[in-house]
Amino acid sequence: MGEYFQLLRRDLTRTLPAPQWPTDVRLDHYRDELAPAIHAVLRLAQNQGGGRVGALDQWRQQFVTDAEFDPTLCLVASNADGILGVAQCWTSAFIKNLAIHPAAQGQGLGRALLLHTFQVFQQRGEAFVDLKVRESNLRARQLYESTGMVFVLRDLVPEE
């Protein structure tokens, strides 16, 4: 029996709550010199049950050559210790990956980064933003639903 994902959607046509950032967090976006650190956070999140992330060179090549790639839509939250969180998004108003470093989890960073991502897409004129989440990833689903994302559809996770 296969595993299922849920497609969730957030309406962006109404006023959005403002992100409440943890202390000393700064925002940036994708730059090539940040790629290894961004990739490392995505891999850590994958190990906790989210998505598939290839090796660094393969990931970077697929990411930056994708037709929906825009470096300003790869949102990076960091502090003096390094990159803490990444929202890797596509121009189609789709959140491909939301990853928070395990050491930074439970501090509101995921919620703040998600709410900030909603604002970015709202400013781009999008009516909604979507993401896919594994049905078994209850922690992520709770976060998404608590920020106003709603269930759209359920489908099987494609085989590798």
C-alpha positions, 0 to 999 in steps of 0.5 A, spaced: 500 500 500 502 506 498 503 513 502 498 519 501 499 526 500 494 532 501 494 538 497 493 544 501 491 551 499 491 558 503 486 563 500 491 570 499 485 574 498 484 576 505 488 580 510 494 575 512 496 575 520 503 578 520 509 573 522 512 573 529 519 572 528 524 569 533 529 574 536 535 575 531 532 572 525 534 575 518 531 574 512 535 573 505 533 569 499 537 564 494 544 565 492 549 560 489 554 561 495 548 559 500 546 553 496 550 548 500 547 550 507 540 551 504 541 544 501 543 541 508 537 544 511 532 541 506 536 534 507 535 534 515 528 536 514 527 530 509 530 525 514 524 527 518 519 525 513 518 531 508 520 530 501 525 528 497 532 532 496 537 529 491 545 530 492 547 537 492 550 538 485 543 534 482 539 538 487 542 545 485 542 543 477 534 541 478 533 547 482 536 553 478 534 550 471 527 549 473 522 553 469 519 556 475 525 558 479 526 565 481 531 566 487 527 571 490 522 565 492 527 561 495 526 564 502 532 563 507 531 565 515 538 565 518 541 567 525 549 568 527 549 560 527 547 559 520 541 558 516 535 555 520 529 555 515 528 555 508 521 556 504 523 553 497 517 556 492 515 556 485 513 562 481 506 558 480 504 560 487 507 553 490 511 551 496 515 546 494 519 545 501 518 548 507 524 546 512 526 548 519 533 546 522 531 541 527 535 545 532 530 551 531 524 547 531 518 549 536 520 556 536 515 559 531 520 559 526 516 555 521 509 559 522 513 565 521 516 563 515 510 560 512 506 566 514 511 571 510 511 566 504 503 567 504 505 575 504 510 574 498 505 571 494 500 576 496 504 581 494 505 578 487 498 578 486 496 571 487 489 569 489 492 562 493 498 558 494 498 551 494 503 545 497 503 538 498 504 534 505 505 527 506 499 525 510 503 521 515 507 528 517 502 530 522 506 535 525 507 539 518 499 538 517 498 541 524 502 547 522 499 548 515 492 548 518 493 552 523 495 558 518 489 557 515 491 552 509 485 547 507 485 541 504 484 540 497 485 533 495 488 527 497 493 522 492 498 517 492 505 519 493 508 517 486 513 511 486 521 513 486 
